[in-house]
Amino acid sequence: GGLTPAELEALLVDLYKPDYLVNPRIFIQVMNYRPYYLIGEVRGTGAFPFKAGMTYLTAIANAGGFTYRAKKDHVIVIRADDPEQREIELDVEEKVQPGDIIRVEERLF
C-alpha cells in the first residue's frame, strides 16, 4: 500500500533476487483505478472511469463538456488521498488522479 507500480516492482525484485531467482523480471500493471467524480457546471455529473494521462479538460469532455455558465479556465479539486479534504484550484490542463472529486464553478457573467 502507498507504493507506485515502479516502487513495488523494485521492492519485489529485491525480495526475490538474493534467495529465489537469479535475475527476476517483474512487471506491475494496475488493472482498475478508482473512478473520478464530476460535479458542477458540466453536462454530465457522476462517477467516470479513470484513464492514465487524462487532463481535467479531457475528463470534462468525457462528461459531455461544460454548460454555458461554466468557468472554463480552472477546476476545484478534492484529492482522494487528502485526509483533510482540502479544495485546491487547478488549471484544466493538469492531470487527473484516481478518486479526484472535480467541481466546475459557475461564472458570474
Secondary structure, DSSP 8 states (H G I E B T S, - for coil): ----HHHHHHHHHHHHTTTT-SS------------EEEEESBSS-EEE---TT-BHHHHHHHTT-B-TTB--SEEEEE-TT-TT--EEEEETTSB--TT-EEEE-B---
